[in-house]
Amino acid sequence: MFKVVRKVFAAACIAVGLLGSVVQAAELKIGFKAEITSADPHVLNSANRNIWVHVYDSLVAQDHQLRPKPGLALSWRMLNPTTWEFRLRPDVKFHDGQTMTAEDVKYSIERAMNLSGPRTFRSYLREVSAISVSAPLTVQVKTKHVSPTLPDNLGLIAILPRSLGEHVSEESFANGKSAIGTGPYRFGSWLHGQKLVLTKNPTYWGEKEPWDTVSFQFIPREPARAAALLSGSLDIINDITANMETSLRAFKLVSVTSYMLNYLALDQFRDSSPFVRDASGAPLKKNPMKDLKVRQAMTMAINRDGIIKYLMKDDATAALQTVPKGFFGYDADLGMPAYDVAKARELLAQAGYPQGFQLTLHCPNNRYVNDARLCEAVAQQWSQVGIKTDVATMPYAVFQTRAFGSGGSGEPEFSAFLVGNGAVTGDSLTGLVSMIHSYNAAASVGVSNYGRYSNKEVDALIERAAGTTDEATRADLQRQASRLALSDVAIIPLQHLNASWAMKKSLVLTPRADGFTMAMDIRQK
């Protein structure tokens, strides 16, 4: 009798242990800094895309270094200089049970092309002229010109079922009615500003996920995210900084240089800029930032190495250009802008501002690591050369509406402001087209050129690169465009942020160059 009881008790212990491990592995709780701004997967925002890649697949996927790999398309090829063909993966099911076909792909790309609003993927699809279905699992995409990066760009577009039709809305995505993808997770629930819950897709075509449920809790403040991890209510948090490493020493820390560029956009299109005043505080009738010497003084006044060392605590890399080392189009010969206070003052005097001027620098305070403090550091350094700078910060949800031209005026409101952007495809052409090329909404170029910088010679180099299939030639053209634009101070690059995480030691994370926190990259030991 005793032996039987002992065996039953032992079996029960094993069962409980197994059940405990299953429960532990079933739910992944992520503390996420940036709140998502839209449930529509065709609305452009890096935080949104980080979340929605769990729910929706694209034709072309990316590995951890942002290199292309098969996604819903098993293969792709250029049939002629202006036609790409994509062969689709068979037997892929949408979350509602429908089988994905080429018609769904056509519908999704056309929807992304035609979606209205200031934050869409239209700039990535600007070269597309037509999409046709040549077989149930074959799609052909025609372009207006040679488009060597089309597969990379299509890799950003979520594929939806065409049965959604024209009557989808932000509301129907947000309540889950239209949130139908083919990804490894299904939409569960979304409590705006607080939490999003995803559930495992049991019919996923790819590698099966260990997590039954994944929750993203939106916690903008780093101390609050860290406290939630320390208390055990979270398993992993993103966007940690060196300031928190001591308090998180009981956890595993992972870091990688990311594609995310923090830079300053300067108003270069208005004759009189709204947040610029003369040395006495009176409004300036002339916009000083339209003068190259002033822009050169502004970039020369910034001590990037000091910011990285003392403010960022090496949580970032000083930025020379729009992409970090290792990305396609990176220019190894492009040097760091010189830090020279005396020369900056001299340039301001030459430009007609010997007494300097006053400026307000606008920044988000909950979007990027140390974003508000970064702006304060820049403001101090500008003030040292005679540009007396005040800093105005605000939550990102408010900031983006005013900074990116989505307010009533349709134009960016600020004179100088901090922006985060980057080459989401791992290719400098992405940033050159969106951030540097002259703004042209109709042509979907320069859509992230918030300072409205314009240089026809730079535009020509970018356009030549965009129409070149030879990779060596294209890389050289992109380097030329970068050199010219940065010597002209199109933008003021500051730093490439490191993507950093803290997690329970029982977890293993494979970090990505885009800094995305994806359940698909997280496993139990």
N, C-alpha and C positions, 0 to 999 in steps of 0.2 A: 504493500500500500504506500509506504514511504517513497519507494523508488518511482511509483507511478506519479505521485504528487510532485516529486522533484523534477521528473521529466516534463510534466505539464507546466510547472512553474518556469522551467528553463525555456520551454517553447514559447511561453507567454512573454518572457523577457526578450527573446529574439524578435518576436512579432512586434513588440512595442518599440524595440530599437529600430527595426526596419521601418515601422510606421513613422517614427520620429525623423528618420533620415529623409523619408519621402516628403513629409510635411516641410522640412527645412528646405529641400530642394525645389518644392513646388511653387514658392512665392519669392519673388525678387522685389525688394523695395528700394527705389532709387530716389535720392534727394537731388533735385535738379534746380539749378540756379535760375535759368531764364524761363519765364512763363510763355507758353505758346500764345500766339496772337490770332490764329485762325485755325479752324478745323478743316478748311478746304485745302487739300494737298497740292493744289495748283497755285496757291498764294505763296509767294517767295519770302522765306525767312528761315535762317539757318536753324533756329531753335525748333520751329515748326517741322522742318524736314527731319531733324534728328528724331522727333517723335514718330512722324508718319511713315518713315521707312520701315517701321515695325509692321505696319498695317498694309502698305502698298509696295508692290515691286515695280521695277522699271525694266525697260528692254536690256539695258547694259548696267551691270553692277560695278562696284569698285572694291578693290582689295584694300588692305589697311594703309597702303601708300598712295591710294586714290588712282591706281592704275585700272584700266577697264578690264572686265571679265564678263563671261556670259551671265545674263540674268534671265529674264523671260525670253530673250533671244539667245538661241544656242550659237548662232554665228551671224556675221554680217560681212558684206563685201561691197565694193564700189563697182557697179555695172558699167558706168561711164562717168565722165568727170562731174556730172550733176545728178547722178542717181545712185542711191544706196539701197541695197536689198537686205532685209532682216528675216531670217528663218526662225520661227518661234518654237518654243518648247511645247511638246504635245501633252495633252491630258492635265493641264493646269486648271484648277478649280478656283472660282471666286468663293468668297466666304458664304454666299447664298446658294452655292451648289452649281451655279452656271459654269460651263466650260469656256475658258478664255479662247478667243479666236482673233484673227487679224482685224476683224471689224471693231473689236474693243480697243485695239491699239490705235487704229485710225481715229476713232471717236475721242480718245484721250488726248492725243497730240493736237487734234483740231480744237478741242476745248481749251487746252493750255495756250494755244496760239491766239485764241479769240477772247480769252477772259479779260474783262476790263478792270481797271484799277492801276495804281502806281507800283504795286509790289507783286508782279507776276513774272512768269518765266519767258515772257515774249522775247526778251533780248537774246535768250539762248536758242530761240526758234526763228530768228529773224531771217535766216537764209532759206527756210522751208517754203516752197511754192505749192506743193501738192503732196498728198498721201494717197496711195492707191493699194488695193488689195488684189494680189495676183493669184492667190490660192488661200485656202482656209487658214494656213499657218505661215503665210508669206506676205510681208508688207514691203512696199517700195516707197521711198521718200525722195521726192525730187526737190532740188535746191535751185535757187536763183543763180548761184555761182558755185564754183568749186568750194566745198565746205569740208576741210580735212578733220575738223573736230566735231562733226555732227554726231557720231556715235557717243562721244563723251557727253554732249549736250542733251541728247535724248535720254541718257542715263539719269537725268535729273527729273524726268517727267513720270509721275505716278500713273499707272495703268488702272483704269476704272472700267466697269461694265457699261457697254453702250446702252443697256436697258435703262440707265439713269436718265437718259434723254436731256432735254433742255431745262427741266424744272427743278434742278438741284439748287440748293442755296446754302449759305453759311449755316443757317439754322438746321437744315436737314443733315448736314455733315456733323454738326455739333451734337445733335441728339442721337446720332448713330444710324438714322434711317438710310442715309446715302453713303455712310462710311463702309464701303464694300471694296475690299482689295483682294489680292492673292497672297499677301505676306504671311509671315510665320505667326503673327498675332492678329487677333480680332479686336475691334473697338468694343470696349466694355461700357465705361461711363466717364464723363468729364464734368468735374465741378470747377467752373472757371476760376482761375487764379489760385486754385488749391491743389487739385489732384486729378490725375487721369489714370484709369485702370484699363489694362489690356488683358485678354485671355488667349491662351494658346490655340492655334489653329490646328486641329488634329489631322486635317487633310492637306497640310502644306506639302508642296512638291519637293522641297529641299530637305536639308538636314533637320532632323527633329529636335525641338527645343526641350531643355530640361525643366523649364519654368511653366507651370500651369497658369500663373498669374504674374503680371508685371505691373507695378504701380509706380508712377512718377509723381512725387510730391514737389510742388513748386515752392521753393524756399529761397528767395533772393539773397538774404543776408547770410554771409559765410558763417558767423558764429552760431546762428540758429541751425544751419545745416550740420555743422560739426557737433552741436549738442544733441541733435537727433540721432546721429551716428553713435555717439558715445553712450546714449541711453539705450541703444539697441532697437530703436524703432525704425531704423534704416539699415540697409546692408551695404550701401555704397553711395558716395556723394561725389559730385563733380566740381570743378573750378575751385579747388583748394589752393591756398597760397602758402608760401614759406612761413608766414607769420603763425600758421596753425600747426606746423609740423610737430612742434614739441608736444602740444596737447593731444596730438593724434599718433603718438609714437607706438601705441599699442596696436595700431592698424597697419595694413599694407598700403604703401604709397607708390603710385605709378605716375610717370610724367613723360611727355613727348612734345617736341616742337610742333606746333600746329600751323595750318595754313592761314589762320586768322590774323589779319593785319589791322592794327590800330593806327589810324592816320588822322590828320587834321584836314578837313575840307575848308577852303577859303572862298568867300564870295568873289568871283571874278567876272560876274556878268552885269551887276547893277552899277550904274554911274555913281550913285550915292547909296552906301550900305547902311542898313538900319541900326546896327549896334556898334557904330564907329563914331568917335567924337574927337575933336581936336584936343590939344594939350590942356586947354582951359575947361573942357567939358562941353563945349558947344558942338552941335551936329556938324559933321564935315560934309561939305557939298560934293567933295570928290572922294571916290573910293580908293584908298591907298593901295589896296591889295590887287588892283589891276596893274600896278607897277611892278615889274620883275625885280627891281632892286629891293623893294619892300619885302616881297616874298622870299628873296634870298636872305635878307636880314632875319626874317622870322624863322627860317629853318636853321640858319647859322647860330642863332641864339639858344638853341636847344641842346643841352648836354645829354645825349642819349645814353652814353655809357654810365653817367652818373645816375640817371633815372633807373636803368636796369639794375645797377648794383645796390643803390640805397633805398629806392622805393619798391621796386619789383622783387628785390632779394633773389635775383636770377630766375624769376618765374617767367621771363620773356627773353627774347633775343632782339638786340637793336636792329631795326629794319633799314636796309639799304634800298630796297625796291619793293615791288608789289608782291613778290613771291619769295619764300625762303629757299635756302640752298637745297638742291636736289630736285626742284620742280623744273618742268620743261620750260625753257626760256629764261632761266636764271642767268644773270650776267656776272660771272666771277670777277670781271675786271672793273665793275662799278663800285667805286669807293664810297665810304661813309661821308655824308655831308660834314664839313669841317665845323667844329665848335669854336667860335671866335667872337667874343663879345665886342672887342674893339672894332673889328671889321663890320660887324652888324650895325653898330652905331654909325660908322662911316657911311655905310650904304643908305641908312635912313636919312642922313644929312644930304647925301647926293640926290636922293629922291625928293627932297624938299621938306623933310620933316626933322629938322635939327633938334626940335624940342619933343619929338616923338608924337604920339597920339594915344587916345584911349580906346579900349576895345572890350567887348564882353565875349567870353568864350563859353559856349553852351555845351553841356555834356550830360549823358545819362548817369545815373548814380546806382544802378542795380543791374547792369547788363554785362559789363566786362570786369575782369579782375582789376581792382583798384582804379576803376574808371574815373571817379570823382577826384581821387587823390592825384591821378596822373594829370588831370587838367589843372589842378592847383599847382603842381610842379612846373608845368609849362608856363602857366600864368606868371609865376615868380621869375622865371628866366626871361620871359618877354619883358617884364617890368624892369629888369636890370639893364636892358638896352634902350629903354625909353618908350616902350609900348606898354603903358599902364593897363593891366588886364584884370578885369573882374571875372569871376567864374559863377555861372548860373547852372545848377544841376536840377535834374528832375527824373522821375521814373521813366523807364524806357518806353512804356506804352504811351506816355504823353510826348516824350522827346521825338519818337519816330514820326508821329503825326505832323509835328512842326518842322522837323529837320529835312524830311524827305519829300516835301512838296505835296503832301496829301491833304493839306488844309484848304481853306476856302480860296486862297490865292493861287493854288496850283504850283507854286514855286517854293523852294526852301526858304524858311523865314530868317535863318541866322546868318551872321557875318563870318563867324569861324566856329567850327564845332567838331567834336570827336566822333569818328565813324569807325565801325568794325566791318570789314569785308574781306574777301579772300578768293583765291582760285579754287573753287569747289571741285573743279575737274582735274586739279594737279597741273594745270597748264597756264602760263602767264597770259595767254591770249584772252582767257576769260576776263581777267581784271582789266586788261588793256581795252577791250571792247566796252565793258560796262562802266568802268571808273574813269578812264582817261579819254576815250574818243569823245568828240564833240557831241553834246546832247541832241538827240533827234528822236523824239517819241514815235514818230510815224515809221521810222526805219528800225526802231527798237535797238538803238545804239546809244551809249552814254547814259543809260537809264539810272545808273548809280553815280553819275558825274554830278554830285550835288553842288559843287562850286561852279559848275558850268564853264570849266576850263575849255578852251578851244584853240587848236593849233592845226592848220591844214596839213602841214608837213608830217606831223605825228599821225593824223588821221590816215594819210596816204600809206604810211608804213604799216599801220595796223590792218588796213584793208588789203594790202598786198599779202601780208602774212595770212590773213583769213582766207585768201584764195590760192594758197600754195600747198601742194600735196607733198613736196619733197621736205622731209622733216629737218634736214640740216639747214636748208635755205630758210624755212619758216622760223626756226629758232634764231637765226641770225637777224632776220627782220624784226622779230619781237625784241631782241636785245637792243637793236638800234632805236626802236620806238621808245623803249624804257629809258635809255640814256637821254634822248632828246627831251622827253616829257619831264623827267626828273631834274634835268639841268634848267628847265623852264619853270620848275616848281609847280607842276600841275596839282600835286597834292604834297603834303608834308608827312612822309612815312615816319612812324615813331618806333613801333616794335611789332614783332610776331609773338603772339602769346603762346606760352606753353599750355598744353592741355594736361591737367593734373586731376588725379582721383585719390580718394582714400576709401578703403573697403575693409571688410572683415578678412582676416587672414585665411579663412577657408575658401575665399574666392580667387579666381584667376581671371585677369582681364588682358585681352590683347588690344593695345591702344591703337587708335587710328589718327592719321595726320589731319583729319578734319575736326578732331576733338570730340566727335560724337560719342555719346554714352548709349551704347546699344546692348540690349539684353542678349543679342545673338553673339556678342563678343565676350560674354561673362559665363563662366562655368564654375562648378564646385571642384575643389581639388580631388 
